[in-house]
Amino acid sequence: MTDLNDWKNNAFGHKFIASFSGGKDGSLALYKSMKVGEAVGLIVMMEEEGKRSRSHGMPPNIIHAQAHSIGLPVYTAAASWADYEKVFINLLETAKNQGAEVLVTGDLDVPAHGCWHDEVTQKAGLKLGMPLWEMDHRQAVEEFIDLGFVAMLVTVNISLGMREEDLGRILDHEYVRELEDRGIDPSGEGGEFHTTVLDGPIFKHPLSVRKGVILKDGNYAFLPLELN
C-alpha cells in the first residue's frame, strides 16, 4: 500500500529517473530531487512520429540539448495514446535495470488515490517521488524563479485567458503578477500554458535558441524553438 506521506520525500537517498517535459515544474522537481538523491536519467515520451515531445511539443534536439546541459542520459520512446502506458512502463523497467529505484515527477495537483504515476510505478516495481505535490502554486513558481531558472512560454491556451502575445515571454516575477492580475494561475497547472526551460542551477550552460513562426491549432498557439 502506498504511503502518501513519502511521495514528497521518496527520492531522498535513492537513485531516481525523472519524468521530464523540459518545462518548469519538471525542472524544479528534478532540482529538488538531485539535492537529496542521485539522478540516473530523464524519461521523455514522444508523439507517434517521434518528432515532438508528447507533453510540450518540443523537438528531440531541444530535449537532448537540455539533457546534455544537465548531464543526464535520456530514456525516450514514441507512443500513441493507446499504447502510452505500456511504453512508459517499459522505459521505467529499463531505468530500473540501470539502478533507478524511484520515478520523480513535477506534479503539483494529483489525487491521493487513483494517481496514474503511482499505478505505473507500482507495476514497474519503483516508488513515486513528487517533491512539488500539494505545493502552493505561486510558491512553486516563485521558488523556481528565485533559484535562477529561465523558462520561456511555448504553448498557450487561448480559451483559458492566454494570448498569442504571451508566447516567447520569460517567466519572471513581473510576469507572474501580470498573469494573476489577468485571473490566470501563474503555474499554468490548469493547462493555461507550457514552458521550456533554457537555463538554471542544474544547467551547465544555457540553451541558445531562436523563435520560429507561431502555429495555431484550435484553442492552442505554439511557438517552435530551434537551437542556434
PASEBA-1860 file (N, C-alpha, C; in nm, 3 decimals):
! residues 228
1> MTDLNDWK> 0.085/-0.120/0.000/0.000/0.000/0.000/0.088/0.125/0.000 ~ 0.052/0.223/-0.083/0.131/0.345/-0.095/0.119/0.431/0.031 ~ 0.234/0.476/0.080/0.236/0.570/0.190/0.243/0.710/0.130 ~ 0.130/0.781/0.134/0.123/0.911/0.069/0.222/1.010/0.127 ~ 0.256/0.994/0.255/0.348/1.087/0.319/0.488/1.080/0.257 ~ 0.517/0.971/0.185/0.650/0.955/0.128/0.661/1.013/-0.013 ~ 0.549/1.046/-0.076/0.555/1.095/-0.213/0.649/1.215/-0.227 ~ 0.649/1.305/-0.132/0.732/1.425/-0.141/0.880/1.395/-0.116
9> NNAFGHKF> 0.907/1.284/-0.047/1.044/1.260/0.001/1.107/1.131/-0.049 ~ 1.042/1.061/-0.140/1.091/0.928/-0.178/1.225/0.929/-0.250 ~ 1.264/1.043/-0.308/1.393/1.047/-0.377/1.510/1.054/-0.280 ~ 1.482/1.085/-0.154/1.589/1.104/-0.055/1.673/0.977/-0.041 ~ 1.802/0.991/-0.072/1.895/0.880/-0.055/1.880/0.770/-0.158 ~ 1.807/0.797/-0.268/1.783/0.692/-0.367/1.823/0.738/-0.507 ~ 1.846/0.641/-0.594/1.865/0.668/-0.735/1.727/0.683/-0.799 ~ 1.714/0.779/-0.890/1.582/0.803/-0.949/1.592/0.836/-1.097
17> IASFSGGK> 1.482/0.810/-1.165/1.462/0.854/-1.303/1.356/0.963/-1.298 ~ 1.373/1.068/-1.376/1.279/1.181/-1.370/1.197/1.190/-1.498 ~ 1.066/1.201/-1.483/0.979/1.229/-1.597/0.999/1.375/-1.634 ~ 1.041/1.399/-1.758/1.090/1.532/-1.795/1.023/1.581/-1.921 ~ 0.956/1.694/-1.911/0.891/1.756/-2.026/0.976/1.869/-2.083 ~ 1.076/1.910/-2.008/1.155/2.026/-2.046/1.100/2.155/-1.990 ~ 0.989/2.146/-1.913/0.925/2.264/-1.859/0.963/2.293/-1.715 ~ 0.898/2.395/-1.660/0.939/2.448/-1.530/0.915/2.351/-1.414
25> DGSLALYK> 0.799/2.285/-1.408/0.770/2.200/-1.293/0.860/2.078/-1.289 ~ 0.880/2.015/-1.406/0.969/1.901/-1.411/1.112/1.939/-1.374 ~ 1.154/2.059/-1.415/1.290/2.105/-1.385/1.307/2.134/-1.236 ~ 1.204/2.196/-1.175/1.212/2.224/-1.032/1.212/2.094/-0.952 ~ 1.128/1.999/-0.991/1.125/1.870/-0.922/1.259/1.798/-0.935 ~ 1.318/1.806/-1.054/1.449/1.745/-1.076/1.554/1.811/-0.987 ~ 1.553/1.943/-0.981/1.648/2.017/-0.896/1.637/1.972/-0.751 ~ 1.514/1.969/-0.700/1.495/1.932/-0.560/1.540/1.788/-0.534
33> SMKVGEAV> 1.511/1.700/-0.629/1.546/1.559/-0.610/1.697/1.536/-0.622 ~ 1.764/1.612/-0.709/1.909/1.599/-0.723/1.981/1.646/-0.597 ~ 1.916/1.730/-0.517/1.975/1.775/-0.392/1.980/1.664/-0.287 ~ 1.889/1.567/-0.300/1.878/1.465/-0.194/1.899/1.323/-0.245 ~ 1.899/1.305/-0.377/1.915/1.172/-0.434/2.006/1.178/-0.555 ~ 2.013/1.066/-0.628/2.102/1.057/-0.744/2.020/1.029/-0.869 ~ 2.024/1.120/-0.965/1.952/1.104/-1.091/2.029/1.010/-1.183 ~ 1.958/0.916/-1.244/2.022/0.826/-1.340/1.980/0.859/-1.483
41> GLIVMMEE> 1.878/0.946/-1.500/1.837/0.983/-1.634/1.703/1.052/-1.637 ~ 1.661/1.089/-1.759/1.536/1.159/-1.782/1.448/1.075/-1.874 ~ 1.320/1.063/-1.841/1.224/0.996/-1.929/1.148/1.102/-2.008 ~ 1.151/1.089/-2.141/1.080/1.181/-2.228/0.998/1.100/-2.327 ~ 0.868/1.117/-2.321/0.778/1.048/-2.413/0.754/1.134/-2.537 ~ 0.762/1.070/-2.654/0.744/1.140/-2.780/0.611/1.102/-2.845 ~ 0.563/1.190/-2.934/0.446/1.157/-3.013/0.478/1.041/-3.108 ~ 0.375/0.986/-3.171/0.392/0.866/-3.253/0.507/0.875/-3.352
49> EGKRSRSH> 0.519/0.990/-3.419/0.622/1.003/-3.522/0.760/1.028/-3.465 ~ 0.768/1.057/-3.334/0.897/1.080/-3.271/0.957/1.216/-3.300 ~ 0.874/1.308/-3.356/0.927/1.439/-3.394/0.906/1.546/-3.287 ~ 0.815/1.520/-3.192/0.784/1.618/-3.087/0.760/1.545/-2.957 ~ 0.793/1.610/-2.846/0.764/1.550/-2.716/0.613/1.550/-2.694 ~ 0.564/1.448/-2.624/0.420/1.430/-2.607/0.358/1.544/-2.527 ~ 0.426/1.593/-2.426/0.363/1.689/-2.336/0.377/1.834/-2.383 ~ 0.496/1.875/-2.426/0.520/2.016/-2.456/0.549/2.042/-2.604
57> GMPPNIIH> 0.550/1.938/-2.686/0.570/1.959/-2.829/0.709/2.004/-2.868 ~ 0.810/1.970/-2.787/0.946/2.010/-2.818/1.014/1.909/-2.911 ~ 1.096/1.956/-3.006/1.169/1.864/-3.093/1.278/1.792/-3.014 ~ 1.320/1.674/-3.061/1.420/1.597/-2.987/1.551/1.672/-2.961 ~ 1.592/1.759/-3.055/1.721/1.825/-3.035/1.718/1.923/-2.918 ~ 1.602/1.984/-2.892/1.590/2.073/-2.776/1.597/1.991/-2.647 ~ 1.523/1.880/-2.643/1.524/1.792/-2.526/1.665/1.741/-2.499 ~ 1.733/1.696/-2.602/1.867/1.642/-2.584/1.967/1.751/-2.545
65> AQAHSIGL> 1.946/1.873/-2.594/2.033/1.984/-2.553/2.014/2.015/-2.406 ~ 1.889/2.012/-2.358/1.864/2.029/-2.215/1.933/1.919/-2.135 ~ 1.914/1.795/-2.177/1.971/1.681/-2.105/2.123/1.689/-2.103 ~ 2.181/1.729/-2.216/2.327/1.740/-2.224/2.378/1.847/-2.127 ~ 2.307/1.960/-2.120/2.348/2.066/-2.029/2.333/2.022/-1.883 ~ 2.228/1.944/-1.856/2.207/1.893/-1.720/2.306/1.781/-1.689 ~ 2.348/1.707/-1.792/2.444/1.599/-1.774/2.381/1.465/-1.746 ~ 2.263/1.441/-1.803/2.193/1.316/-1.781/2.152/1.252/-1.912
73> PVYTAAAS> 2.150/1.118/-1.918/2.102/1.049/-2.037/1.951/1.058/-2.049 ~ 1.901/1.040/-2.170/1.757/1.046/-2.196/1.705/0.907/-2.229 ~ 1.601/0.867/-2.158/1.527/0.744/-2.190/1.403/0.790/-2.265 ~ 1.397/0.759/-2.393/1.287/0.813/-2.473/1.227/0.707/-2.563 ~ 1.098/0.725/-2.594/1.028/0.634/-2.685/0.907/0.707/-2.740 ~ 0.869/0.670/-2.862/0.749/0.726/-2.924/0.630/0.635/-2.894 ~ 0.514/0.696/-2.872/0.396/0.616/-2.838/0.269/0.691/-2.875 ~ 0.167/0.617/-2.913/0.033/0.673/-2.929/-0.032/0.676/-2.792
81> WADYEKVF> -0.147/0.743/-2.781/-0.217/0.740/-2.652/-0.262/0.598/-2.619 ~ -0.288/0.517/-2.722/-0.338/0.381/-2.697/-0.234/0.293/-2.629 ~ -0.107/0.310/-2.665/-0.004/0.225/-2.604/0.091/0.302/-2.513 ~ 0.048/0.423/-2.475/0.134/0.511/-2.394/0.176/0.443/-2.264 ~ 0.080/0.387/-2.191/0.113/0.329/-2.060/0.210/0.213/-2.074 ~ 0.187/0.126/-2.168/0.276/0.011/-2.188/0.418/0.056/-2.219 ~ 0.432/0.153/-2.309/0.565/0.203/-2.346/0.631/0.272/-2.229 ~ 0.553/0.350/-2.153/0.608/0.421/-2.037/0.660/0.322/-1.934
89> INLLETAK> 0.585/0.218/-1.907/0.628/0.116/-1.809/0.754/0.047/-1.858 ~ 0.764/0.023/-1.989/0.885/-0.038/-2.043/1.007/0.049/-2.017 ~ 0.990/0.181/-2.031/1.101/0.273/-2.002/1.137/0.270/-1.854 ~ 1.034/0.264/-1.769/1.060/0.255/-1.625/1.138/0.129/-1.592 ~ 1.102/0.018/-1.654/1.171/-0.108/-1.628/1.315/-0.102/-1.677 ~ 1.337/-0.035/-1.790/1.474/-0.016/-1.839/1.556/0.066/-1.741 ~ 1.495/0.174/-1.691/1.565/0.258/-1.593/1.592/0.181/-1.464 ~ 1.497/0.097/-1.424/1.516/0.017/-1.304/1.636/-0.076/-1.320
97> NQGAEVLV> 1.652/-0.132/-1.439/1.766/-0.219/-1.466/1.898/-0.142/-1.462 ~ 1.891/-0.009/-1.477/2.009/0.076/-1.468/2.028/0.131/-1.326 ~ 1.947/0.084/-1.232/1.966/0.122/-1.093/1.862/0.214/-1.034 ~ 1.767/0.263/-1.115/1.666/0.354/-1.062/1.576/0.283/-0.962 ~ 1.545/0.352/-0.855/1.455/0.299/-0.751/1.326/0.380/-0.741 ~ 1.328/0.503/-0.796/1.217/0.597/-0.780/1.193/0.668/-0.913 ~ 1.066/0.696/-0.943/1.030/0.787/-1.052/0.993/0.921/-0.992 ~ 1.059/1.026/-1.037/1.029/1.162/-0.991/0.947/1.234/-1.097
105> TGDLDVPA> 0.836/1.298/-1.056/0.756/1.380/-1.147/0.736/1.519/-1.087 ~ 0.695/1.613/-1.173/0.677/1.751/-1.130/0.533/1.788/-1.099 ~ 0.449/1.689/-1.071/0.307/1.717/-1.046/0.287/1.797/-0.917 ~ 0.197/1.896/-0.925/0.153/1.968/-0.805/0.019/1.914/-0.757 ~ -0.071/1.895/-0.850/-0.208/1.857/-0.814/-0.244/1.722/-0.876 ~ -0.235/1.618/-0.798/-0.285/1.487/-0.841/-0.363/1.428/-0.723 ~ -0.459/1.342/-0.750/-0.538/1.284/-0.641/-0.455/1.193/-0.552 ~ -0.491/1.189/-0.425/-0.421/1.099/-0.332/-0.444/0.953/-0.369
113> HGCWHDEV> -0.558/0.926/-0.430/-0.590/0.790/-0.472/-0.626/0.791/-0.620 ~ -0.583/0.690/-0.691/-0.608/0.685/-0.834/-0.507/0.764/-0.914 ~ -0.390/0.791/-0.858/-0.284/0.863/-0.927/-0.220/0.771/-1.031 ~ -0.221/0.815/-1.158/-0.169/0.731/-1.266/-0.022/0.697/-1.247 ~ 0.058/0.796/-1.211/0.201/0.770/-1.191/0.225/0.670/-1.078 ~ 0.142/0.674/-0.975/0.155/0.578/-0.866/0.126/0.436/-0.917 ~ 0.025/0.425/-1.002/-0.012/0.294/-1.055/0.099/0.236/-1.142 ~ 0.157/0.317/-1.231/0.259/0.263/-1.323/0.390/0.235/-1.251
121> TQKAGLKL> 0.423/0.316/-1.150/0.547/0.287/-1.077/0.534/0.156/-1.001 ~ 0.417/0.131/-0.945/0.398/0.004/-0.875/0.410/-0.114/-0.971 ~ 0.357/-0.098/-1.092/0.367/-0.205/-1.192/0.513/-0.231/-1.231 ~ 0.593/-0.126/-1.230/0.734/-0.139/-1.269/0.825/-0.173/-1.150 ~ 0.769/-0.175/-1.030/0.849/-0.205/-0.912/0.932/-0.089/-0.862 ~ 0.885/0.034/-0.889/0.953/0.154/-0.841/0.865/0.227/-0.741 ~ 0.925/0.322/-0.670/0.849/0.412/-0.584/0.826/0.543/-0.660 ~ 0.732/0.623/-0.612/0.699/0.750/-0.674/0.746/0.866/-0.588
129> GMPLWEMD> 0.815/0.960/-0.651/0.858/1.081/-0.582/0.800/1.204/-0.648 ~ 0.728/1.285/-0.572/0.669/1.409/-0.624/0.700/1.523/-0.527 ~ 0.819/1.582/-0.537/0.858/1.684/-0.439/0.773/1.810/-0.441 ~ 0.697/1.833/-0.548/0.612/1.953/-0.556/0.468/1.924/-0.520 ~ 0.436/1.800/-0.484/0.297/1.761/-0.462/0.232/1.845/-0.353 ~ 0.114/1.900/-0.383/0.035/1.984/-0.293/0.103/2.115/-0.255 ~ 0.205/2.153/-0.331/0.273/2.279/-0.306/0.187/2.395/-0.354 ~ 0.189/2.508/-0.283/0.118/2.626/-0.327/0.169/2.668/-0.465
137> HRQAVEEF> 0.077/2.695/-0.556/0.115/2.721/-0.694/0.207/2.842/-0.708 ~ 0.171/2.952/-0.644/0.256/3.070/-0.657/0.391/3.047/-0.590 ~ 0.392/2.978/-0.478/0.518/2.948/-0.410/0.610/2.867/-0.500 ~ 0.554/2.771/-0.572/0.636/2.688/-0.661/0.697/2.772/-0.773 ~ 0.616/2.860/-0.831/0.666/2.945/-0.939/0.772/3.042/-0.888 ~ 0.748/3.102/-0.773/0.843/3.199/-0.719/0.975/3.132/-0.679 ~ 0.967/3.011/-0.624/1.090/2.939/-0.591/1.169/2.909/-0.718 ~ 1.098/2.866/-0.822/1.161/2.837/-0.950/1.237/2.959/-1.002
145> IDLGFVAM> 1.173/3.074/-0.998/1.236/3.197/-1.048/1.352/3.238/-0.958 ~ 1.330/3.233/-0.826/1.434/3.275/-0.732/1.559/3.189/-0.741 ~ 1.545/3.065/-0.781/1.660/2.976/-0.795/1.744/3.010/-0.918 ~ 1.691/3.093/-1.006/1.766/3.134/-1.124/1.730/3.059/-1.251 ~ 1.621/2.984/-1.248/1.576/2.917/-1.370/1.522/3.021/-1.469 ~ 1.540/2.993/-1.597/1.488/3.077/-1.704/1.398/2.991/-1.791 ~ 1.269/3.027/-1.798/1.173/2.949/-1.875/1.097/3.041/-1.970 ~ 1.077/2.993/-2.093/1.005/3.068/-2.195/0.871/3.000/-2.224
153> LVTVNISL> 0.765/3.079/-2.238/0.635/3.022/-2.274/0.636/2.979/-2.420 ~ 0.596/2.852/-2.444/0.599/2.798/-2.580/0.463/2.747/-2.626 ~ 0.369/2.731/-2.534/0.233/2.689/-2.568/0.135/2.769/-2.483 ~ 0.027/2.818/-2.544/-0.077/2.887/-2.469/-0.214/2.837/-2.514 ~ -0.308/2.835/-2.419/-0.446/2.800/-2.447/-0.527/2.930/-2.447 ~ -0.568/2.971/-2.565/-0.637/3.100/-2.580/-0.771/3.099/-2.506 ~ -0.833/2.982/-2.494/-0.964/2.973/-2.430/-0.957/2.989/-2.279 ~ -0.835/2.988/-2.224/-0.817/2.999/-2.079/-0.754/3.132/-2.038
161> GMREEDLG> -0.772/3.232/-2.122/-0.726/3.367/-2.087/-0.589/3.403/-2.138 ~ -0.520/3.309/-2.200/-0.388/3.340/-2.254/-0.402/3.407/-2.391 ~ -0.291/3.468/-2.434/-0.290/3.539/-2.561/-0.172/3.493/-2.645 ~ -0.186/3.507/-2.773/-0.075/3.472/-2.862/0.050/3.552/-2.826 ~ 0.030/3.675/-2.778/0.143/3.762/-2.743/0.220/3.710/-2.622 ~ 0.161/3.616/-2.547/0.232/3.559/-2.432/0.344/3.465/-2.474 ~ 0.334/3.412/-2.595/0.437/3.321/-2.643/0.572/3.393/-2.652 ~ 0.675/3.328/-2.602/0.808/3.387/-2.602/0.839/3.468/-2.478
169> RILDHEYV> 0.738/3.492/-2.393/0.762/3.565/-2.267/0.845/3.479/-2.172 ~ 0.929/3.545/-2.095/1.009/3.478/-1.993/0.933/3.486/-1.861 ~ 0.928/3.373/-1.790/0.855/3.367/-1.664/0.938/3.432/-1.554 ~ 0.904/3.557/-1.522/0.971/3.626/-1.412/0.865/3.681/-1.316 ~ 0.910/3.744/-1.208/0.816/3.789/-1.105/0.715/3.891/-1.160 ~ 0.761/3.980/-1.246/0.671/4.080/-1.303/0.562/4.013/-1.387 ~ 0.602/3.913/-1.464/0.505/3.842/-1.547/0.408/3.760/-1.462 ~ 0.456/3.703/-1.353/0.368/3.630/-1.261/0.259/3.723/-1.209
177> RELEDRGI> 0.297/3.844/-1.170/0.198/3.940/-1.120/0.099/3.977/-1.231 ~ 0.148/3.990/-1.353/0.060/4.023/-1.465/-0.042/3.911/-1.489 ~ 0.005/3.786/-1.484/-0.086/3.673/-1.504/-0.194/3.672/-1.396 ~ -0.153/3.695/-1.272/-0.251/3.695/-1.163/-0.351/3.808/-1.180 ~ -0.306/3.924/-1.225/-0.397/4.036/-1.249/-0.499/4.002/-1.358 ~ -0.459/3.913/-1.448/-0.549/3.869/-1.555/-0.635/3.750/-1.514 ~ -0.621/3.707/-1.387/-0.701/3.597/-1.336/-0.650/3.461/-1.378 ~ -0.520/3.451/-1.408/-0.460/3.326/-1.457/-0.367/3.268/-1.352
185> DPSGEGGE> -0.377/3.139/-1.329/-0.288/3.069/-1.236/-0.146/3.078/-1.290 ~ -0.053/3.141/-1.215/0.083/3.162/-1.267/0.163/3.033/-1.282 ~ 0.110/2.922/-1.230/0.179/2.795/-1.250/0.134/2.727/-1.379 ~ 0.024/2.775/-1.437/-0.028/2.712/-1.557/-0.076/2.571/-1.535 ~ -0.106/2.537/-1.412/-0.140/2.399/-1.377/-0.272/2.355/-1.439 ~ -0.356/2.450/-1.477/-0.483/2.416/-1.540/-0.473/2.402/-1.691 ~ -0.349/2.399/-1.744/-0.330/2.385/-1.887/-0.328/2.518/-1.960 ~ -0.316/2.629/-1.885/-0.316/2.760/-1.948/-0.195/2.779/-2.041
193> FHTTVLDG> -0.079/2.728/-1.998/0.042/2.745/-2.078/0.145/2.638/-2.041 ~ 0.241/2.622/-2.131/0.356/2.536/-2.106/0.484/2.615/-2.134 ~ 0.592/2.572/-2.070/0.719/2.642/-2.083/0.829/2.547/-2.127 ~ 0.937/2.607/-2.177/1.061/2.533/-2.200/1.171/2.603/-2.121 ~ 1.244/2.526/-2.041/1.349/2.582/-1.956/1.478/2.593/-2.037 ~ 1.538/2.711/-2.033/1.658/2.739/-2.111/1.784/2.749/-2.026 ~ 1.768/2.766/-1.896/1.885/2.780/-1.808/1.840/2.761/-1.664 ~ 1.936/2.742/-1.575/1.904/2.725/-1.434/2.016/2.658/-1.359
201> PIFKHPLS> 1.999/2.640/-1.229/2.107/2.587/-1.145/2.148/2.443/-1.176 ~ 2.063/2.367/-1.248/2.102/2.230/-1.285/2.164/2.227/-1.425 ~ 2.168/2.342/-1.492/2.225/2.351/-1.626/2.372/2.393/-1.619 ~ 2.456/2.324/-1.694/2.597/2.363/-1.700/2.616/2.484/-1.790 ~ 2.529/2.501/-1.886/2.533/2.617/-1.975/2.392/2.641/-2.027 ~ 2.357/2.766/-2.060/2.223/2.795/-2.109/2.204/2.746/-2.252 ~ 2.078/2.722/-2.289/2.046/2.689/-2.428/2.030/2.819/-2.506 ~ 2.090/2.824/-2.624/2.074/2.938/-2.714/1.974/2.896/-2.822
209> VRKGVILK> 1.860/2.966/-2.826/1.753/2.928/-2.918/1.706/3.048/-2.998 ~ 1.643/3.019/-3.109/1.574/3.122/-3.187/1.428/3.081/-3.201 ~ 1.343/3.181/-3.211/1.199/3.157/-3.217/1.155/3.133/-3.361 ~ 1.069/3.032/-3.377/1.013/3.004/-3.508/0.884/3.080/-3.530 ~ 0.810/3.040/-3.631/0.682/3.103/-3.665/0.571/3.040/-3.581 ~ 0.490/3.124/-3.518/0.382/3.076/-3.431/0.283/2.991/-3.511 ~ 0.245/2.878/-3.451/0.148/2.787/-3.512/0.021/2.787/-3.429 ~ -0.092/2.763/-3.494/-0.220/2.761/-3.424/-0.293/2.631/-3.453
217> DGNYAFLP> -0.361/2.581/-3.350/-0.440/2.459/-3.364/-0.557/2.469/-3.266 ~ -0.675/2.506/-3.317/-0.790/2.522/-3.230/-0.768/2.632/-3.128 ~ -0.782/2.598/-2.999/-0.764/2.695/-2.892/-0.617/2.717/-2.856 ~ -0.527/2.645/-2.921/-0.387/2.650/-2.882/-0.303/2.726/-2.983 ~ -0.200/2.793/-2.931/-0.097/2.854/-3.014/0.038/2.806/-2.963 ~ 0.127/2.779/-3.056/0.256/2.720/-3.023/0.370/2.804/-3.080 ~ 0.479/2.814/-3.004/0.599/2.883/-3.051/0.710/2.780/-3.068 ~ 0.739/2.738/-3.191/0.850/2.645/-3.212/0.984/2.711/-3.177
225> LELN> 1.072/2.633/-3.116/1.206/2.681/-3.085/1.307/2.598/-3.162 ~ 1.414/2.665/-3.206/1.522/2.597/-3.275/1.653/2.635/-3.208 ~ 1.746/2.540/-3.204/1.877/2.567/-3.146/1.958/2.657/-3.238 ~ 2.031/2.751/-3.179/2.123/2.833/-3.258/2.251/2.755/-3.286
END
